């Protein structure tokens, strides 16, 4: 906290302040006083007036002040889209503190890195996100506020704010292996919004949607610009932004918007296919794009679809308060080249050579900015600040690293980079940060990353790795690449994780013995497919073949198999939008984005067949019949109560017939872990049903929690419930052999009661990161749900002594299975052996996945299904 204040003071002499006008939060307060009933925010059909927005922001601001938050105090905001994002932002500004947004979708390692760098006074979040933030920092959960919160004052807090104080920090990709925080002042923020409001003439009648991720600095343009103008902000869920149909309907209702070119491509494609004319967008008077190179043809599309709108390109970066130049796209002629325009007011743009000398028109050099938008520098990075922010002729310039040139009439054109920074769908990525993570991945000796052109004209990240090779077989290579990808997913945001992995014997070098990036080979199809570790199963039906053709066209690959995943073959969210549009044109309906994210082609084809209601005409009779029957079986779900006092809630997936030879009992974990695992377990049941094997999942009262709310539940009760569930399944599939799957605590309990059951096979799964953390989390979980139990009481009842780090890999660890390992125990646990004897085998700890992450089922359910179906 003190570092923020000290750095703000030290840098204040370099900040060119704008003394005129009120601070941003004061402008919002004035709007609330002048038009209290005016609608300020809209989210999911609900609205918030300026009076209510200001009142709730004031209450939170008073709470922040009461907690010691003030000038120079960083406050991290980790929230999903909702009113609370804007309320928290305004409250922090009202308190004179520092707003630090944190994307809740980031992996925990990156979240911890940012928190360690920021050292926030407080973290404002939601209850379900607090686990990812750790316990090292004080938190305030807005969906479960502390007692007395509603009684806080709702008046505007009188907190003096100096223009040179730090107002916000946005983290961007860094060259040292960690993200870097860009610090900006209250004066920078005021300049940012003032120039945008003046240049685009934003007024109280305007309606603007929030499309950008809140962790990107362009989000302040969307979150605050309509509010300082007295207009309306429409907050959208992330799924809404990525759904072209919903987004198109939203654009019918707004007057101005800004979106990256990748997102706009999907919207334009949808509108051209589904709108007979473009009169529905007559309200839009301003449409702008930026954050990446905007193709001229996309600008022409915007001019046509939004016929009443001024179309702009915006160019800038977080280091210059996001906005440096803007280019008004001419309507009187067709554009063939994209300029980024002329500088905003109080901003200077120069194209300089390596010595810092201005270059004449037409000559390419580095783009540099000076003026009111230039920010304070980088948090905790004085050397980098001194390198990137330089004083020339008495003005402080930011060296962008972008290459560009000026035309004869002063228009700036951007042409690329002077370094290894790239833009991926509008998001800034330092290849050095990706490479730093790659070189720390398990089994990697050396690595580089590169951006390559994809089939859709966008860029994809490719990892080139030299590994400690243990074999050249395809399955061994797949295992190595999968481990590397998994590690990167735990360290980097999703958009920074490479799509393809090329294994090399050595990195190519030039005559100076430096890495020759131009000699890096183009990724082949196998470099995408290496992650799947499976041979290609060819499409069989017309639906599967049609989907495979769409994938090949969008992804630029030669072969697509039934087990392939769209994202593992190089797809991304914008291509998923395009795929959904292709499916709609072919079949008359759209696939859901999360289905495309999670499912292999075979399952997506099954979903399409189910929606179609009948096989496609070209399917063979036998193939169509088989497909219909398997899908129909997978769709059969029976819900019922059973057990003592009908306290158990069962969900039976699949069809039970006289010829049923195998059935599966699925024993989940408890509490919140059961909720997190529910999707994976449901997918497992669906996959088993597609294979003709029915399965039973059970919990308490249908609440999704296999523990329920009972105060008296203990281990014996859970074990008895598993026995009851086994008996219910055995009764329904009389004569069939029963296999069982256990997850986390369900695996432990299942192993303990297995000798009482006539099981054909057991499969245990435990998605943990490391043994020490697992023991601690499990201990806390049991104590939380077993009310009244002493801190280690549960463990004293179950095992003496309680677990410790020394036990890792020994007694208790051998009861818990990871890496999706399976154990087959036919004939009553190997004909008389005890469960402990059969389980007394070595097993390592491995992180399979965090179940509530963005991709909760990356082949997990299919791997589990394979283990269950595999014969002992």
N, C-alpha and C positions, 0 to 999 in steps of 0.2 A: 504494500500500500504506500509506504513512504517513498519507494523508488519511483512510483508514478508522479508524485508531487515534485520530487527532486528533478526528475527528467523533464517535466513540464516547465519548471522554472529555468532549467539550463537551456532549453531549446526556445524559450519564449522570445529571445532576441532575434531569432531567425524567422519567426512567424509574422507574416504580413497580414495584420488584422484589418477587418472591415468595421470601423467604429460605428457606422450608421445602422440603425434598426435594432429591434429587440431580438433576443435569443429565440430559438425555435420553439421551446416549450412555452415561452411567454406569448408568442404569436398564437399558439393553440389556446392558451388561457383567454386571450382577447376574443377569439372566435367563440369560445364557450360563453363568455359574458354577453356578446352581442347577439348570437343566435343559438340560445341554449337548446332549443327543440330540434334544430337541424340535425339530420342523420349524419353521423361521422363514420361509423363502421357498419359493415354488413358481413356476416359469416354464417354459412349454412342456413340461410333464410331468416336469421335473427339480426336485429339492428340495435345499435347503441347510439344515443344522441351525444352531441358535444357536451351537454351538461353532465350526463352519466359517465362519459369517458373521462372528463376532467375530474369528476368527483372520485372515481375509482383510482385514477392515477395519483391524485392527491393523497388518498388514504395510504397507498403503497409508499409514496414518497415519505410521508410522516413515519411509517414503519421503518423504512430504511434509515432515516435520521436517528430514530430511537435506538437502532442497532449499531450506531456509530459510523454509518456511511456518510461520507462528505467529499469535499474536493480532493481529487486525486485517488479516490478509492475505487478500484475496479470491482464491478459487479457483473458476474457472468450470468447470462440468460440462456437457459437450455429448455426451450419450450417447443411443442408442436404447434402448427398453425391454429390460432384462435385469437379472440379479443385480447387475451392476456399478453401476447407479444407486444402489441402497441402500448398497452397499459404499463408494462414493465419498462419499455423504452422511455416513455414520457416521464415516468416516476424517477428513473435514474437521472435524467436530465434536470428535472426539478430539484433533485437533491444535490446537483452540482457534481455528480460522480461520473464514473467512466463505464460506458455501455460496452460489454464484450459478448457478442452473440456466439453461441456454440451449437452446432448442428447435432441433434440427438441421434442421428443416423451414423455418426462417426464411430469407428471402432473404439473400444475402451482404451486401448493404448494411446491413440491420438488424443482422446479426451483428457487423459491423465497428463500427457505432455503439455497440452495447452493450459491446463489448470496449474501445473507446476511452474510454468513460465509466467503466468499471470498472477498467481497467489492472490486470488480474489478475497475481498472482505466478506463477500456473501455470494451464494449461488441461488438464483431464482429459477425454480423448476416446477415440475409436476411430480406427483407422488410416484407414479410408475416409472419415472426416469431417474429417480434418486439413486437407485442401486448402481447405475453405470457411473455415477459421479464419485463413488467412494465415500468414506466417512472423515476424510481429512479436512473438509471445508464446511463451514456453516451453511445450511440451506434453508430456504423459505419456499414451501410448496404452496402455490397459489390455489390449487384445487383442494387443499386441506390446510387452510391458514390456521395459525395458533389462536388460542382463546383470546377474546377481546379485540380481535382484528376489526370486526364490524363497528366497534365503538371508537375507532381512530378518527381524528379530525379529517374533514373533507375539504378544508379551505386550502387555497393556494399557499404553499410554504414559501416564506420569505427567505430564500437562500441566495445570497449574492454570488454571481458567477462571473469570473473574469474571462475575457475572450481567449486568453492564451491557455486556459486550463484544458487538459485532455478531456475530450468528450466521448470518444469511442476508440476501440481497437478491433480491427478485423484481421483475422489470420489468413495468410495465403501460403502457398507452397514455398518451401525454402531450399536453398542450395546446400545446406549443411546436414541434411537428413532430418530436420525438424521444421515444422511450420514457423513462419515469422509473423510477428504482430505489427501491423501498421497503425501508428498512433496519429490521431487527428484532433484538432482543437475545436472548441465551441465556435471560434471564428471561421474555421474551415467548414464546419457544418452549416453555419449560417450562409456562407458564400455558396456552398454546394446547392442549397435549395433556392436561394435568391436568383442565381443565374438561370436555373432551370425554369423557375416560375416566370421570369421575365421573358426568356427566349421563347417559351412555348405558350405564354399568355394563359396560364392556368387560373381558373376562376372558381367561384363557389358553386357553379352549376356543373362542374366537372365530376366525373366518376372514373376512378382508376383502379384496376385490379392488381393485387400483389402476386406476381408470377415467379419472382426470383427466390432462391433459397435465402433464408434470413442470415446465413453466415457469409453472404457476399455483400460487398459495400453498395452495389446498385440497389439493394433492398431499401436503403434509406430514401432513395428517390421515390420509391413506391409507397413506403409506409408513412412518410412525413409530408411529401409534396401536396397531396390533396388536403391534408389537415391544415397546413399553414395557409392554404388558399380558401379554406372554408368549404371544400367539396366533400365527396364521399369516397372512402377506401373500401374495396371489396376484397376480403381475405379469403383465399382459396386453399383447400387441402391439397397436398402434393398429388394425390391420385386424380384430383379434379384438373390440375394443370396439365397432367400427362394424358388426359383423355381428350382427344381432338373434338369429339362431338360436344361434350360438356363445355369445353373451353370456347368453341365457336358460339354456343348459345350465350355464354357470358359476354363475349365481345360484342354481341348484338346490343347489350345493355349499357356499355361503357362509352365514354367520350374520348378517352385517350389511353394508350397502353405502350409499354416497352417490353420487348421479348427478344431473346437470342435467336440467331438465324436457324439453329437446329430445330428449336421448338416451332418457329414460324413455318418451316417447311412442312411439318406434319399438319398444321392447321390449314395452310393453303391447299394442300392435297385433299383434305377432307372437304373443305368448302367447295372446291371445284367439282367434286364428285356428287355432292349432296344438295347444293343450292342451285336452283334454276337461274337465279339472278342474285345480285348482291345488294339489293335495296335494304335488306335486313340490317346492314351495317352502316346505314346512312347517318346514325348518331355519332360515329367515330370521326373526330375532327383532327386527331393526332395519332400517328403510328410511327414508332421508332424501333430501331434494332441496333445492336452493337455487342461488344464483348468478344467478338471474333470477326473474321473477314466476312462481310455480307455480300453474297453473290449479286451481280447486277440483275440477273433474271428474277431473283427474289424481290428486289426493289420494284421491278416492273409489275410483279404479281400484287404487291401491296398497293401500288397506285391504282390498279384495276379493281381490286376487291373493295378497298376502302376509298371509294371515289371522292368522298367529301373531305378526306383527311390530308393534312400536310404530312409528308413522309420524310423522316430524318434518319441519318446514321449518327450514332453517338460514340465517341472514342475517348478513352481515358483509362485510369487505373486507380486503385485504392490510394496510391501515394500522392495523387493530385486531386483528392476528394472526388474521385470517380469520374468527373467530367472535365475534359480538357478542350475538346473540339466537337463541333456538330456540323453536319452537312445536310442542307435542305435539298432533297432529291427533286430535280426539275420535272415539271409535268408537261412542258411544251416540247420535250424531245425524249427519245429512248436513251437510257444510260447504258453504256458499254463498259464503264470502268467505275469502280467504287472509290470515291474519295471519303475522307473522314472530316473534311471541312476546314473551317476557320475556328480560331480560339474563342472561348466565351469571354465576356467582359472581365477585366482585371486578371486575365490570364495571358501569358506570353508563350508562344511556341516557336522553337528554332530547330533547324536541321543542321547539325554540326559534324565536323570531321573528328578524327581521333584526338587531335590537339585542342579541340574546343572552338575551332574557328567556324563561323557561319559559311554555309555552302550556297552557291547560286542555284536558281531554279533549275530543276531537272536533274541535279546531282544527288545521288543517294548518300545519306549519312544517318547518324543516330538522332532520333527525335527526343528533344528535351523541353521541359516545361518550367516556367517560373510564374509567380503571381500568388494571388490570394488562396488558390486551391492547393498549393504545395503543402503537404502535411509535415508533422513534427519529425517523423523518422520511424525507426524500428525499435520496439520495446526490447531492452536488454541487449541491443546489438549496435554499440557505438561505432565499431569498425565498419560495419555494413552501411550504417547511416552516413558516415563520412565518405564512403566510396560512392554511394548513389546520390547523395544530396550535396551539390558543390556550388560554391559561390563564384559567379562570373560577372564582372562589371558591376559589382554591388548588388546583384540579384541572386537569390538562392534558386538554383535549377535542380530539377529531378531528372536523372538520366534513365529513361524508360527502358533502354535496351532494344527498342523497336527500330527497325530500319525504315526509312521513308524518304520522300522528296516533295518539294513544293512545286506546283505548277507556276506558269508565268503570271497568272492572276491571283496567286496566293492560296490556292486550295492544297491542303495536305493529303498526300496519298501514302498509306502504310503498305510496306512490301514484305515484312518478315521480321526476323530477330537477328541480333548480333551474337546471341548466346544459345544455350540449350534449353531455354524456356519455350514451352509450346502451349497452345490453346486447344483444349478438347471440349467441343460443344460449349464454348464460351467460358470454360473454367481454366484458370491459369495453373499450369503444372510445370514445376522445375524437374527436369529429368534427373538432376543430381539427387533430389530427395528420393525418387523412386529407386535409383541405383544404390543409394545408401542402404535402403531397406533390403534390396535384393542381395547385396553382399553379406548381409547379416542373416539371411535365410538359411535353414538347415541344409548342410551338404553343398553349399555354394562356395567355390573358390574365387571366382571373379564374375563380374556381370556388368552389362551396360543396358540402357533402355533407349529406345528410339520411337519416334512417331512416324507411322507409315500411312499412306493414303488407303482408305477402305473403298469398297465398291460403291458406296453412296456418296462419295466425294468428301466425307468427313475423314478425320484422322483417328487411328487407333494406336494404343501403346503396345509395343512389342518388347519382350524381355529376351535378351541374349545372355545365356548363362553357361559358365564352365563349372561342372560339378565334380564332386568326389565320387566318381562313377563306380558303381558296384555291379553293373551289368548293362548290356546293350539290348536286351529283350524289350519288346514294346511295353509289356506290363511293368517292367522295372523302371523304364523311362517315365511311364505314366505316374507311377508312385512318386518318383522324384519331383516331377512337375506339379503334381497335386499338393505335395507337402509345401512346395515353394509358394504356390498360389494361396494356400490356406494361411501361411505365415503372413503374407502381404495383406490379406484381407483383415488380419488382426491388427495391422499397423497403419494402414492407409485408408483414406476415404474410397468409396467404391469407384469413383471416376478416375482414380490414380492407380488402380490395380490393372496390370497389363492383361490384354485379351489373348495374346499368343505368346508361347514360350518356345524359343529356339535353343536347343542344346548344341553347344560347339565344343570341339576339342580344345580350342584356344581362341582368344579374341584376335581379330586381324589387326596388324600393326603397320604403320607407314614407315618410311625411311628414317624418321626421327624417333622410332620406337614408341610412338604414341598410338592410341587406338584410332584406327582408320574407320570412322563411322560410315563412310561412303562404301566401304567394302562389306558391310553387314548384309547378309543375304535377305531377300524378301521372304517373309514367312510363308510356309506352305500349309496346305490344309491340315496335314498331320500335326503341325505345331499348335493349331487350335484344338484338334481332336485329342492331343496328348493328355489333356486333363480328364477326359472321360474314362480312359483305360479300357475301352470296350471296342471290339470289332464292330464294323458297320453291319447292322441288320437292315436290309433293303426294305423300302415301303412295299406293302402288299395290295392295299386297296386304293381306289381312286382318290379317296379323301386324303390318305397318307401321301400319295404321290403328288397331289395338288399342293399340299402344304410344303412338301420337300422342294418342289419347284419354286415356290415363293421364297423359301429360305435361300436357295441357291442364288436367285436373282438379287436379293437384298444383301446377302453376305458375301457374294462373290466366291463361293466355294464350289467344288465340283461334285461332291457327294454329301448327302445328308441321310443319316440313318435314323431308325426308330428310337434309338436310345439317346440321340443327340439333344443337347439343350441349346436353345437359341443364343443365350448369353455366352456360353462356353465356346461357341463357334465365332465369337467376335461381335455379337449383337450388343446394342445398348438401348436405353429407354426411348430415344427418338426413332430408332429402327423398329422397335416394338410397336410404336404408334403406326408406322408405315405398314407393318405386317398386319395389324388389326384392320387397317383400311383395306388391304388386299383381300383379307378373309371376308370382310363385309361385301365387297364387290362380287366375290365368287359365290358366297353362300347366303348372303342376305342378313348376316348378323356379325357382331364383332366379338372377338375374344377379349377376355379381361386381361389387363396388364399384368396382374400378379400371377395369373395362370401361365402367361408367356414366360414370365420370370422363373417360375418354379418347375414347370412340367417339361418332360421330353416330348418329342414329336408324337410318339405313339399315344400318349395320354391326351395331347391336344387334339389329335385326330378323333379319338373316342368322344371327346367333348363335342366336337363338330358333328359327328354322327348322331349323338344324342339330341343335339339341337335340331338337326335335320329331320329326325324322326324316321328315316328310312335310309337304306344304303344308296350310294351313288349308282347311276345306271350301269357303269362299266365294271362294277365289282362282279366277280364270279359268284355263282349261286352258293357254292359251298363256303367261300370266303365271307360273303355277306352274311350268310346264316350264322357262321361261327362268330363273326364280329357282333352281330345283333344279340346272340345268346350271351356272350361274355359281358357285354355292356349291360344287358338287362339284369344279369346276375349281380354285377357290381352295384347296380342301382337299388337292389333290394335291401332295405334297411328296416329292421323291426326294433321298436323301442318298447321296453317293458320294465316292470319292477319285480324284484325277486328277493329271496333271502329272509332273514329274521324280520318280522313285522314289515316285510316288503320295503326294507330300507335301502336296498341296493338298486341302482338304476343301470339297466343293461342296454347296450346298443349292439344288435346283431347285424353284421354286414354280410351280404352274400346269401345264396340260396342253399338251404339244407334239403337234400334229396336222399332217397333210399341208398343211392350209390355213393354217397359221400364217404370218403375213406379217411380224410384228414380234416381237422379243424384246429383253430389256433385261439388260445386264451392270451389276451394282451393285458399285462399288469402295469399300469402307469405309476408315476411318482405321486407325491402329495402336494397339497397346497398350490401355491402360485406356479410351481414347476409343472404341475399337471396341466394348467392352463396354457403354459408356454409350449408344452409338448403335444398339445391336442391336435394341431394341424398335422404334424408328422405322423402321429399314431392313426389319425383318420386316413391319411394317404397310404399308410401301410395296410390298413384294412381294405381300402379300395383296390390296391394292387393284388392282395391275396384273393379278393373276390373275382378279379379279372382272370385269375389263374384257376378259378373254380373251387377255392377253399374258403369256407365261411369262417368268421372270427367274431369273438365277443370282447368288447371293451366295456368296463363297468366303472362306476363311481358312486358317490352318495347323492341321491335326490336329484340327479340330472343337473347339478350345478357345475360340473366340470372339475370338481375337487374330490379326489379320492379319500380325503380326510373328513370333509364336512365341518360342521360347527360343534360337534359333540365335545364336551369338556372332559369326558371320561375315555376318549379314544386312546388306546395304547397299542403296543406292538401285538399283543395277543389278539386284539380285535381285528387288526389289519390282516393278520395271518388267517384268522377264521373266515374273514371275508373272501380271501383268495380261494380257500377251500370251498366255500359256498359257490363262488363263481365257477370254479372248475366243475363242481357237481351239476350246476345248471347247464353248462355247455355240454358235458358228457351225456346228460339226459336228452338234450336236443339232437345230438348226433350219435345216438346209441350205436355202439359197435365200431365207431370210427376211432382212430388214434388221435390223441390230443397233443399238440405241441404248445409251448408257452414262450412268450416274450416278456422280459422284465426290463423296466427303465428306472435307473437310479435306485431309489429306495424300494421300488417295486421289484427290482432285480434281487436285492438283498433278501427281502421277505420271501420271494418266490423260491430262492435257493434254500431257505431255511425250512419251508414246508414241503419242498419237492418230494422227500421220502414218503409223504402221506399220499401222494398222487400217482396215478398211473400215466406218467408222461412219456411220450416218445422222444422228445427233444426239448432242450432249453436254449434260449438265446438271450444273452444279457447285453445291455447297452448302457453306457454311462458317458454322457458328453461333458467331461470335465477338462479343465485346463491344466491343473497340476494338483498333485496329491495334497499339499499343504493347504492350498486355498479351498480345495474340495472339502476337507475335514472341517475347516472353519465355517464355511458356508452351510454345510449340512448340520453342524452343531447349532448354529444360530437359527436355522430353519426349524429344527425339531423343538428347540426351546420356545420359539415363537408360537408354534401350533400346539404343543403340549403344555397348556396353561397350568401354572402352579408347579411345574417341574423345576427343580434346582438346575443351576447352570449346566452341570454335567450329569445330572441325575439320570437322564435317559441313557447315557453311555454306561453309567454304573449298573443300570438294570440289564443292559444288553451285553456288556463286555467289560471285564475288569482286567487291566486298568483301562481308562479312557484312551482314545487314540492320540497319538502325538506324531511329530515329524519322524521320529525314529521308527515308527511302525510302517512307514511308506514302503511298499513293495514286500511287506512281510505278512503278518497274520490277517489283518483286515483288508489290506490292498488286494489280496488274492481272492477275496470274495466279490470284488467289484471288477467288472469287465469293461474294457475300453477298446478303442480302435475298431469298434464294431466286431470284436471277436465273438465267436460262438462256441458253445460246448454241447456236444451231443451226449445225452445220457439215456440210451435206450434200455428197455427192460428194467424198470425200477432202479434207475441210477446205477448202471453198470453191475446189475445182478447182485445187489446186497451191499455195495459200498455206501458209506455215509455221504451226505452232501459235502461235508468238510473235506473228506478224502478226495472226492471227485473234483472239488473246486481248488484243491491245493496245487495250483499251477502258476507259473510266472506270467505276469502281464504288466505292460507298461502303461503309464498315464499319457493320455493324448487328448487334445481339444478337438472334438468333432465339430461342434458349432454351438453358438449361443442361440437357443431356440427362438428367441423373440427378435432376432436380427432381421435385416432387410430380406435376406434369403434364408428362411427358416428350414428349408428342405432341399439342400443341394445333394441329391442322390442318397440322402440318408434313408428315406423310406424304401427306396429300391434296393439298397444294400441290405437293409434288414429283411426285406422280403426274400431276397436271394438266399440269405442265411437260413431263413425259416424253411424255404422250399428245398434246400439242399439235403440230399439223403444222408443220414448218419453213416 
